[in-house]
Amino acid sequence: MLLAAGASKRFGENNKLLSDLGGKPLIRRVAEAVVCSGVDVVVVTGCDRPQIEKALEGLPLRFAHNLNWESGMGASIAVGVNALGQQTQGAFVIPGDLPFLTSDLIKELTALFMESRGALITYPTTSSGEQRNPVLWPRRFLPSLAVLSGSSGAKQLLQNCADSQKQAHVFDESAYLDVDAPADLEAARSRLNIANL
């Protein structure tokens, strides 16, 4: 599930997901990384639905629209879960504002998930052990995700499942840097320019 429903209130007047980063909208950069990892992708839309869908034109993914997007991330996760197929063995929750997310990270998390036979919630951590996104949820937790609401997303559920988790330390911590404010976008643009030199 790629979450693209929010209004980016902390970012200002414009939707951060539609901001240009390296010649393409931020949400398209993220979606391309997810698609390249080989997983099936459901994009949850909300605010600016037509523009988000246009930004993702031509990519092999599906859309699910959250009519109640203003209530927060929990409702968007629920909409995404309910759009998944019946045979889904696990589901990533991926915020749409991770400009340096890579298909390699998604593949690495998927491999760790499979090592646990799809039993453990799998996610990357910082060098100090702090949880980061994306989070890969086993099938048995999907009913709980499907009834989420409000703005807190799945964090509380994750905290309540401390004995069912597998953590991956990722050496390139830029992979889960997110964009919340205009300064974050400028920092991402600078990092991208340096990487392209």
C-alpha positions, 0 to 999 in steps of 0.5 A: 500500500502506497499512501498518497491521500494526505493534504500535506498540511505541515508542508504549506499550501502545495501538496508535497507529493506533487512537488518536483524532485529530480524532474518528476513528482515526489510520489512518482519517484516513490511509486517507481521504486516500489514497482521496481521491487516487483510487489503489487501496488495499491495507491491510496488517494484522497486529497488531490486525487486527479493530480496524484493519479495523473502523476502516476500515469503509465505505472502498473498499479491500482488505486483505492480512494479514501473518501474519508482522507481528512480523518487521517492516515489510519483510514487510508491504511484501512482503505488500502488493506480492503483493496488487497487481494484475498490471497495477500500474505503480507502488506507493506505500508509505505508513506508516499513521501520517502524520496530515497526509498529503493527497490533494494530496501523493499526486496531486503525487507521482503526477504527477511519477512520470508525468512520468518515464513511471513510471521513477523512484522518487518521494518528498517531501523536506524543505527540507534534502533528507532523504527522507520518506514516502510513496515511489512505486515503479516497477513494475520494483522491485516484485519486489525489494519483494516479497521484503523481510523484517525491520524495515528496510523498503525504505530499503536498497533506496532507498539502492541506487537513488540514480540512479533517483530523483525528489524533490519538495520539499514546502513544507508539511512537516507532510504527512509528520510521523509519530506514533511516541510519545504526545508526537507524537500530542499535538502532532498533536492540537494542530496539528489544533485550531489548524487547525480554529479 
